[in-house]
Amino acid sequence: MTKKNYIYILGCTFIFTLFSCKHSESEYHSITDKIEAESKNYHGTSISSEQFLDGVETIEITEDEHTFLIPERKSQITSYACTECHTKPLNQMQNKEGAKKAHWDIKLAHADLNTMNCITCHNGDDMDNLKSLTGNTIDYNRSYKLCSQCHSKQFEDWKGGAHGKKVAGWAPPRASMTCVNCHNPHKPSFETRWPARFNTQKVKERE
């Protein structure tokens, strides 16, 4: 290698280094370096959803590593506590054949009758609580535990915040709706409906 070629290569290396390694205030080697440098003095945020939770009664739950708030349910059920009417075990209170049923307005459309009926979720001897498929007691405020027995994928998504609605916003504290806040437990499927349409007739009338 000649001296001239050596000087040429050395000059090119210097120029390459000069333009590829700028270290001004806002230039970094990688996006990771930039994030680390820009967040060096970051100590969190003051944004909070707490103000939007005023007037909403919530309870704190922990599922695996997720801890968050959910709406309190029992006070929102007009017929709770069930024992106000169910003063005896269910088999002693059942009406005679042909008589009007107490829950005549509830139509179960959750699964076929071979899979599910009223006593799948309700314990006839303990009406103030729900029951699991294995007979364990489930509090009404934690009815999502009942749903999670069959809807395990949705439950995992819900725990992580990917399924369901927020009570307030995405800023902490996290407060999420439960299954029954969006789905009727006796008829969980959403009704089919037409998309909302822009009313062109009213626009014409205003012209």
C-alpha positions in Angstrom: 0.0 0.0 0.0 1.4 3.3 -1.0 1.6 6.3 1.2 -0.9 8.1 -1.0 -3.5 5.3 -0.7 -2.9 5.1 3.1 -3.6 8.8 3.5 -6.7 8.5 1.3 -8.1 5.6 3.4 -7.2 7.4 6.7 -9.0 10.5 5.4 -12.1 8.5 4.4 -12.2 6.8 7.8 -12.0 10.2 9.6 -14.8 11.7 7.4 -17.0 8.6 8.0 -16.4 8.7 11.7 -17.1 12.4 11.8 -20.5 12.1 10.1 -21.7 8.8 11.6 -20.8 9.7 15.2 -22.3 13.1 15.8 -23.0 13.7 19.4 -25.0 16.8 19.5 -27.8 17.4 22.0 -30.4 15.4 20.0 -28.4 12.9 18.0 -27.7 9.3 19.3 -26.4 6.0 18.0 -29.8 4.3 18.3 -33.3 4.9 19.3 -32.6 3.0 22.6 -29.8 5.4 23.4 -32.2 8.3 22.7 -34.9 6.9 25.0 -32.4 6.3 27.8 -30.9 9.8 27.5 -34.3 11.6 27.2 -35.8 9.7 30.1 -32.9 10.1 32.4 -34.6 12.7 34.5 -38.2 11.3 34.0 -39.9 10.4 37.3 -43.3 9.4 36.2 -46.5 11.3 35.3 -49.0 13.3 37.2 -51.8 12.2 34.8 -54.5 10.3 36.7 -58.0 8.9 36.0 -59.0 9.3 39.7 -61.1 12.3 39.1 -63.3 10.3 36.7 -64.0 7.7 39.4 -65.9 10.1 41.7 -69.3 8.7 42.5 -68.3 5.2 41.2 -68.1 2.6 43.9 -65.3 0.2 43.1 -63.5 -2.8 44.7 -59.9 -3.8 44.2 -59.1 -7.2 42.8 -55.9 -9.1 42.1 -55.7 -11.7 39.4 -52.3 -13.2 38.9 -49.9 -10.2 38.6 -52.7 -7.8 37.7 -54.2 -5.6 40.4 -57.0 -3.1 39.4 -60.4 -1.8 40.3 -63.8 -3.0 39.1 -67.3 -1.6 39.7 -69.1 -2.8 42.8 -72.0 -4.9 41.6 -74.3 -5.9 44.5 -75.7 -2.4 45.2 -76.6 -2.1 41.5 -78.9 -5.2 41.5 -82.4 -4.0 42.4 -83.5 -7.4 43.6 -80.4 -8.1 45.8 -80.1 -9.6 48.4 -81.9 -12.6 46.9 -82.8 -13.9 50.4 -85.2 -11.0 50.8 -87.6 -13.2 48.7 -85.9 -16.5 48.8 -86.6 -17.2 52.5 -86.5 -21.0 51.9 -84.5 -23.3 49.7 -85.5 -23.1 46.1 -87.0 -26.6 46.0 -89.5 -25.5 48.7 -90.4 -22.3 46.9 -91.1 -23.6 43.4 -94.5 -22.7 42.1 -97.1 -25.3 41.2 -97.4 -26.4 37.6 -98.9 -23.6 35.4 -98.4 -20.8 38.0 -96.6 -17.7 37.0 -92.8 -17.9 37.6 -91.1 -15.3 39.8 -88.4 -14.5 37.2 -90.8 -14.6 34.2 -89.0 -11.8 32.5 -85.7 -13.6 32.3 -85.1 -15.8 29.2 -81.9 -17.8 29.3 -80.2 -17.6 25.9 -76.6 -18.4 26.9 -76.2 -22.0 25.8 -78.5 -24.9 25.0 -80.5 -26.4 27.9 -78.4 -29.6 27.9 -75.4 -27.4 28.7 -76.7 -24.7 30.9 -79.8 -23.9 33.0 -80.5 -21.6 36.0 -78.8 -23.9 38.6 -75.6 -24.0 36.5 -74.7 -20.6 38.1 -77.2 -20.2 40.9 -77.2 -22.3 44.1 -80.8 -23.0 45.2 -79.6 -23.3 48.8 -77.5 -20.1 48.8 -79.2 -17.5 46.6 -77.1 -14.6 47.7 -74.0 -16.1 46.0 -73.2 -17.7 42.7 -71.6 -21.1 42.3 -68.9 -22.5 40.1 -69.2 -25.6 38.0 -67.6 -27.5 40.8 -69.9 -26.1 43.4 -67.6 -23.5 44.9 -69.1 -20.2 46.2 -68.6 -17.1 44.0 -69.4 -13.6 45.3 -71.7 -11.5 43.0 -69.1 -8.8 43.0 -66.7 -11.3 41.4 -69.0 -12.8 38.8 -66.2 -12.7 36.3 -64.8 -15.8 37.9 -68.0 -17.6 36.8 -67.6 -16.4 33.2 -63.9 -17.3 33.1 -64.7 -21.0 33.5 -65.7 -21.2 29.9 -64.4 -18.0 28.4 -60.8 -18.4 29.4 -59.3 -16.6 26.4 -61.4 -13.5 27.0 -60.6 -13.7 30.7 -56.9 -13.6 30.0 -57.3 -10.7 27.6 -59.5 -8.9 30.2 -56.9 -9.3 33.0 -54.3 -7.6 30.8 -56.6 -4.8 29.7 -57.1 -5.9 26.1 -60.7 -7.0 26.4 -63.5 -4.9 27.8 -64.0 -1.2 28.6 -62.4 1.1 31.1 -64.5 2.8 33.7 -62.5 6.1 33.4 -59.4 6.2 31.2 -56.0 4.5 30.5 -54.1 6.6 33.1 -53.8 5.0 36.5 -55.6 3.9 38.7 -56.8 1.3 36.3 -60.6 0.6 36.6 -62.1 -1.9 34.2 -65.7 -2.9 33.6 -66.5 -6.6 34.2 -68.2 -9.1 32.0 -71.7 -8.3 33.3 -71.3 -4.5 32.8 -71.4 -5.1 29.1 -73.0 -8.5 28.7 -76.4 -9.6 30.0 -75.4 -12.9 31.8 -78.6 -14.5 30.8 -78.3 -13.4 27.1 -74.7 -12.3 26.5 -74.7 -12.0 22.8 -75.1 -8.5 21.4 -78.2 -7.9 19.3 -77.7 -7.5 15.6 -78.3 -4.0 14.5 -77.8 -1.8 11.5 -74.9 0.7 11.5 -75.9 4.3 12.2 -76.5 6.3 9.0 -76.1 9.9 8.2 -79.5 11.6 7.9 -79.2 13.3 4.5 -82.9 14.2 4.5 -82.6 16.6 7.5 -79.6 18.2 5.8 -81.7 18.9 2.7 -84.5 20.4 4.8 -82.1 22.8 6.4 -80.7 24.1 3.1 
